Amino acid sequence: MNTSKISSPFLKKFIGDFSENLQQRQTPGVLFCTVKPAEFEHPELIDFNEKLSEEIGLGHFEAKDLDFLAGKNLPENIETYATAYAGHQFGNWAGQLGDGRAIYLGEILNQFNKKTELQYKGAGATPYSRTADGRAVLRSSVREYLMSEAIHFLGIKTTRALSLVKTGENVLRDEMYNGNPQYENGAVIIRTAESFLRFGHFELLSARKEFDVLQNLADFTIENYFPEIDKNKHEKYALWFQNISEKTADLMVEWFRVGFVHGVMNTDNMSILGSTIDYGPFSFLDEYDLSFTPNTTDLPGRRYAFGNQGKIAQWNLWQLANALFPLIKDEKILQEILNNFGNYFWQKHDKMLANKFGFDEVLSEDLEFFTQWQSMMQDFKIDYTLFFNRLEEVSEDTQFDYFDDAFYEILNGESAQKFNQFLKVYRERLTKNKISREESKALMAKNNPKFVLRNYLLFECISELNEGKTDLFDQLKMALEQPYKEIYPEFSVKRPSKFDDVIGCTSLSCSS
């Protein structure tokens, strides 16, 4: 694996050197701080993503690379660092936050002149770790490693995972914040992204009134990641914000398409590029429920519930608009962009749902159809993924019992009748398509995954890895690379009842 191409960070004049002093503190006037990863003495490789490594230009893994993957014995040309940002957490201003568990390696340029940023997660404390130790546990690291790849292969923008390494350390964590801390296996991953820039980076600079640096960072971002924007136009910052707004809406629609619930949509967890970032207490839907949140910290308010994700994205964009106002200086334009978010989002959302149902266009009557469908899904506790998989094969004779394996509760006679009535309405709606039934089914197959990485599967996988077993891990890796095919039919089932109330399956915390 060739690491000689990794470059040092930009805007060096704003970097502080805190590599020998990791005391957690405020760092005014500083965007980055150099910091050394913890040197884990007994690392053990669990997995290395060879395909991703080739794609970004690092090449094949060799045994001597293990130290590098664990943040140890780094090449001299690599200057590792952490970044400062701020954010709104659960709707409240949290002030300076920053990379408390993430350490940048820099960026790498592949043969196609494409840049990729690399970042350790779990490699030790930084000045932004607050009261934490900067470590990560195997449980959360496996979840991020596999889920970020699963989201990528579903066709959704995301950070990706390059490597997963056990550190050989035991890390103390109180998983449910209930006063019962336990030692767990430590782990570190290297994750990659086009950029790790967040809403929070811009919020921090604006809150500090460091407007010159804010403009420098905005110009850098536009020039490097938004080539469609003419950097010489005086309205470039407004155009940039509109682009961010649309990318964010597009991401929310994609999450709805596959039933993904992020779980902690704080502004510091929002990518400026409209990418899925910061995998914590996430989940795919099992039974369809707009109020479902996997995050125990989000109870009872359910701010980040599945059905709220579009609304929260817009709220987060309002906070970003406030941060960028010193550059845009036009309240009317910002108001217009934010007000248009809803129209843009719902237009995209309804087209997405139409595709999932196999409709070639959205008709005016479909809005009522979608609403009735949502109510039925919630009332009857129907598995989101399995429902659409079964719907793809609906014929004139199909009745409710064809969907038996998608119901989390047995339907009574009245419910079964309502479900059959829905199928009748659906078949009638299909007749209004301008495409053939085969084309309709092909549209459904492209938009409805056969496999999603459910939390109970991750729970079982983590349990096995803690016992030194890798069979399930390897199978899940294969399945997630082809989510629109049924590679392992045993994974394409609803959550078994034995996992209904198991911590780590239906509910998780932010502890990692």
N, C-alpha and C positions, 0 to 999 in steps of 0.2 A: 504494500500500500504506500503510495507516494504522498508524503505530507509536505514536500518542499514548496508546493504551490500556494500554501495557505498564507494569506497576507495579513498585515496588522490593521487595526481599525481606522476609520476615518475620523476627521475632526480632532486630531491629536492634541491640539492646544487646549481642549476642554477635558483632557484626561488627567485624573489624579493618580498618584502612585501610592496605593495602600496595600501592596502585596505582602508586607511584613506586619501589618497592623489591621486585624480583621474586626476590631471593635465596631459593633453596629451603631450607626449614627447618621445624622443629617449631613449631607455633603453639598451645601449651597455653591452654585457656580461651577459645578462639576457634572458632566453628563456620563462619564465613564470612570471607572477606577481599575487599574491593573491589579490583578489578584491571582495568586497561584492556586491551582487545584490541590486538594488533599492528595497525598501520595499513598494509595492503598497498597499494603504490603503483599496481600495474597489474593489478587484478582482471579476470577474464574469466568471464562467466556461462556455465556449461554447462547448467544446468537449474533451473527454478523450478517448484515444485509448486502450480500454480494452484488445483487442486481442494482441496487441504489448506488453502491460504491462505484461501480463501472459507469453509471449514468452521470454522476457528478464529477468524475475524473480522478478518483482516488485509487482505482485499480483493485487487485485481489488482496485478500487478507493473508498475512503470513504470521507465523507464531510470534515473531519478534514484535508484532504490532500490538500485542495485548497490553503492554504498558501504556501505550498511547491511548488506547480505548478507555483505560482507567485513569487517565490524567497524570501519568507518571513518566518521568524521563522524557519530557517533550523536547523536540528539536529546538535549537537555539533561536531560530528565526520566528518562532511562535510567541506572541505576546498575548497572554490570556487576560480577559477583562470582564467586568460586570457593568451593567448600565443602570442608571437611575431613571425612574419614571414615577408617576403619581396615579391616582385613580379614584373612582367612585366605587365603593364596595357595598353591595346590597342597598344602593341608593344613597349612600352617605359618603361625603368627601373624606378620604383617608389620608390625604397629604402625600408626602414622599413615601414611595414603596421601593421598587427596584428589584433587580435579579437577586433574590435571596438564596436561590438554590441553583441558579443557572450561571455558567461561566462560558463566555465566548472564546472560541478558538480562532475566530476570524472568518475569512471567506476563501473559497476556492473557485478557480476558473477552469471549466472543462474545455474540451476540444472545439465545442461549438460557441465558445466565448460567452457562456452562460455562467453567471455567478450563483454560488450557493453559500449561505452562511452555515457554520457549524457551531454547536453549542453543547457543552456538558450540562446534564441535569442530575444533581445529586452528588456533585464532586466537592462539596465542602462549603464553608461559610464565606460570605462576602460582607462588606460594610452595610449591605441592604437586607441582611438576614433577620434583622430585628432580634427577637429572642430565640430564634431557631438555630439549628446546627448546620444547615445547608446540605444535610444528607437526604437521601431518599431510601425508601424500603423497596424490597423486591416486589411486593404486592402492587404498589402504584406504578413502578417502573415497567412491569410486564403489561399492565393495563395500557399505559401510554404507548409502549413499543408496538403492541399488536393493534390497538385501536387506530392509531394514526395511519398505519398501513391499510387497515380495513377501510377507513374513510377515503384514502387515496384511490384504492381500487374500485370503490363505488363511484368514482368520477367526481369527487368533491375536493375543492382546494383545501390543503392542509399542510402542516408541518409533517415531516417524515422521520423515521427512526433508522439510524445507521447501525447501532450496536447496543447490545444489552449485556452487562457484565455484573456479576456478583462481586462485591468489594471485599468479602471476607470479614467484614465487621458486623457486629450486632448493633442495631439502632433501636433506641427506646421510643416507642410511640403509643399514645393513648388513642386507639383507632376511633372510638366513638365519643371521645371527650367526656367520659363518665367516671374518671378517677381510677381507671384500671389499666395503667400502662403496661405494655409487654415488650420484650425484646424481639425484634424481627431481623431477618436477613437484610443487609444493606445492599444497594445496587446503584449503578450509575448507567445512564444511557447517553449516547450522542444523538442529538436530533438535528435535523437540517430544515432549512427554509429558504425561500427566495429572500426573505427579510423577516426579522423578528420585531420590527417596529410596531408599536402599539399606539392606540389612542392615548394611553397614559404618558408616553414620551412627550407628546405635544402639550398635554394638560399640565405637566410639571413645569415646563418652560414658561407657559403663559401665566400660571399661578405665581411664579417667581418674578414675573414681569421682565424676563430676560428675552426681550422681543427680537433683538439682533440674532441671538442664537436660534430662536424659534424660526426666524426667516431662513437662516442657513440650513437648518434641518429640513424645513419644508422644500427649499430649493433642491437640496440633495435628493430628497425622496422623489420629487417630480422628475428630475433629470434621470434618475437611475431606474425607477419603477413605473413611471407613467409616461412612456414615450409618445403616447397619443396626444398629450397636452403640449401645445406650443409654449415653451418656456419664456418666449419673448412677448407674449400677450400680457397686457396689463391686468386682465381678468383671470389669469392663470390659477390663482388660488381658489377662486370660486368654482372654476371648472374642475379643479382637483377635488374639492369637497363634494361636488356633485358625483364625480366618478367614485369616490369612496362610498358615498351613500348607495349608489347602485350596486357596487360590488358587495356591500354588506347585505343588501336586500336579496341579491342573488344567492348568497350563502345561506341565509335563513330559509329560503324556498327549498334549497337542496336538503337542508336538515329536515324540513317537513316531509320531503319526498321519501326519505328512507326511515323516518321515525327516530331521528337522533335528538337526544336531549343533552345539551352541554352541561347544565347543572350549575354553572357559576359564571354568568355573563357580566362580570364586573368590567368597567371600562379598561382596566389594565389587562384584561384578558381578550381584548378585541384587536384583531390585526388590522393595520392600516391598509392592507392589500385584500381584505375580504377573504381571509384564509382561516380555517379552523386551527385554533392555537390553545395551548394550555389545557391538557386533558387531565381532569381531576375527577369529581364525582359524577361522571357522565353515565348515560345508559341509552340503549335503544329501547323503544317501546316494546313491551310484551302486549298486554291488553291495551287497547286504544283508550287514552284518557288525556284530555286536554289539560287537566290540572295536575298531571303527574310530574313530580320532581324527584330525582334520585338522591338529592343532596339533603341530608338531615339538617344541615345548617340553614337551609332555606325554608324550614318549617317553623311556624304554621302558615306563614304568609304566602309561600309558593310563588315568590317573585319571578323565579327563573323556570317556572313550569313549562312544559312542552308547548302549550297553546299561547304562552306569553312571549315567546322568543322574538317574534316579529316586532311586537310593541316595545320590548326592552331594547332591541337593536335601534329603534328610532329614538328612544330616550337617551341611549348612549351617544348617538349622533348629535343630539342637542348639546351634550356636554362637550363633544369635540368641536361643534360650531362655536361655542363660547370660547374655547381655547384658541381657535383660529381667527376669531373676530379681529384681533389687532392686525392681521394680515389682509383680511378680506374687506373689513371696514364698510360693510353694506348689509345692514340688518334685514332689509327687504329681500335681497337675494338669498340670504341664508334661510329666512322664513319660508320663502317659496320652495327651496330645495327640500327642506324638512317636511313641509306640508305635502309635497309631491311624493314623498317616500311611500305613504300609504297606498296611493293609486298605483304606483309602480310595483310595489310588493304584491298587492292583491291581484293585479293583472297577471303577474308571473306565477303567483300561487295557484290561481284558478286554471291557468294553462297547464301547470304541472299536474294538478289533480285530474284534469281531462285526459292527459297522457296516461296516467295510471289506470284510468277506467277504459282506455282504448278509444276515446273520442277524438276525432280529428280536428275539432274546433270547439270553442266554448259557446254554447247557445244561451240565450237569456234565461231559459227554464232550468239551466244547469245549476244556478246558484241555489235554488230551492232544493234541487236534488242533492247537492253537496251537504246542505244543512241537515236534511233528513237523514242522510247517510251517517253524518257525524253523531247525531243523536242515537241512532240505532247501534253504532259501534260502541258507544259509551254505555248505553243501557244494557246491552247484551254481553258486555265484556268480551269483545272479539279481538283476537290477535291481529295486529296491524299487518305484519308481513305475510302471514299465512292466508289472511283474507284475500289479498290481491293475487296471491299465487293460485288460490282455488278459483277466483273469479275469472281468471284467464281462460279456464276450461269450461265455463258455463255453457250449457246447451239448452235447448227448448224444454228438456225434461228435468233439468237440475232443480232439486229441492234443498231445503235447509240442511238435511242430514249429510249432504255432500261436504258441508263446512264443519262437521262435528269436531274435527281435530283442531279447529281454530277457536272454539268456544271455551272460555274459562269457567262458565257456569252452564248447566244443562237448561235448555230452553223449555219453558212450559208450552202448553198448547197455543195460547194467545200469542206468545212471543214467536213461536215457529210460524204461525200464520202471518204475522207482520213481516218476518224475514222473507217468506215466500212472496209476499206482495212486493217487497223491495226488488226481488229478483225479476218479477214480472215487469216492473217499471224500468229496470235496467235493460232488459232485453228489448223493450219497446224503444228506449233511447238509442240503442245500438243501430236500429233500423234507420235512424236519421243521419248516420255517418255517410260521407261521400267516398269512403274507402271500403275495401272488402273486409270481411271478417278476418281473413288471414293477415291482412295489413294491420288491422286493429290489434290482433293478438301479438304481432311483432312489436307494435308500439308499446304494449303493456310489458312485454318481456324485457324491453330495453330500459324501462323505467321502474320496474318492480324487482328488487333483488330476491333471489331464492335463499340467500344466506346473509344473515346479519350477525355480528359478533355479540351475542347476548351476554349479559352480566353473569348468568349462572355458569356459562361455559368458561368465562374468564376465571370465575371463582374456583371451578374444578381444576383448571389449568394451573393456577397459582398454588393450589394445595398440592398438586402432583410435583411441581417444580421444587417446592419446599422439601419434598421427599426424594429429590434427585431424579425424578422421572420426567422424560421429555416427549413422550409419544403424543399426548394430546396437544402440547405446544406445537409440535411439527405438523399435526393434522390441521390445526386451526390456521397456521400460516398458509398451508396449501389452499384451504377453503376460502380464506379471505381474498386471495389473489384472483379468484374467479367467482365473485358473489352473484353473478347472474346465471350461474349454472349450479346444479345440485351435485357437488362433488361428494359430499358425505350426507346422505339423506337423514342420518340419525341426528344431524345438527339442525335440520330444518323442521323443528318441532316446537310447540309452545313450551314455556317454562314449566318443568315438572313441579308438581305441588309440594314436593319435599323442600323446595327452595323458596317457597312463598314468603317466609318471614326470616330468612337467613340474611344476616348482615353481610354486605358485599354482593348481594344478588338484587334485591328490590330496593335497598337503601345503602347509601355510602356516606362517608364524611369527607371533609377536605384533608384529613390526616394522611400524610405520606412521608 
